[in-house]
Amino acid sequence: MVSEMPPEMPIVFDPAKDEANRAKHGLSLTFVGPVLKGRVFSRLDDRFDYGEDRFVTFGWVSGRLYVAAGLFTWLR
């Protein structure tokens, strides 16, 4: 699915998960905003039963490809 995030969509996440993501990947979850700002390609992550629809999303920031994974309610 190729889409664009609605401009008014807030980015909400658990601060503890943000801290863990910064420690593991060197990026804050706030960075998902720029990743999702332009055109993205997303697919449903159905490798496991997460109990919710989770997506893997690819987007470009400053000429570099980034991957965001998680629950994106705007993709439903």
Secondary structure by P-SEA (a helix, b strand, c coil): ccccccccbbbbbbaaaaaaaaaacccccccccccccccbbbbbccccccccbbbbbbbbcccbbbbbbccccccc
